[in-house]
Amino acid sequence: MIAAEPTAETRGTPAIRAQVICGGVAVEATVCDRQTLDDDTSIAGPAIIRESGSTTFVPPGWHVRRGPLRTLTIDRGTV
């Protein structure tokens, strides 16, 4: 389901786009690898954050931020 099409970078982090189904509607999501995200990087949903042990989905209308301790915080609203 993840189409590996290169797109713009997010603070130096290469991202790809993938079509996902959210609420019964196909939407384009940003896909990033967690280990390549810089501290304080924020990404608006829809987004998929990949890592070896899990995948985090950020729905539309939410955003995710990687903190200095490598934690991910997901909040409602824009970046």
Secondary structure, 3 states (H helix, E strand, C coil): CCCCEEEEEECCEEEEEEEEEECCEEEEEEEEEHHHCCCCCEEECCEEEECCCCEEEECCCEEEEECCCCCEEEEECCC
